[in-house]
Amino acid sequence: MIIPVRCFTCGKPIAGLWDKFRERTGRGEEPGKVLDDLKVDRYCCRALLLTHKDVVDKIAKYRA
């Protein structure tokens, strides 16, 4: 839904990297290279950013 502020496994702050990651991969850059440039070295943080899916807009339609 919303990118977590910190990695669930190691606790590294990653929320600030999400916008840069999404912008650069949206322009067609390779995700692995972008993560390397952003200094995301741990596999737990990389997996969190690579597998995140923004679904807030879809869920917001179903407010109670």
Secondary structure, DSSP 8 states (H G I E B T S, - for coil): ----SB-TTT--B-HHHHHHHHHHHHTT--HHHHHHHTT--SHHHHHHHHH----HHHHHTT--
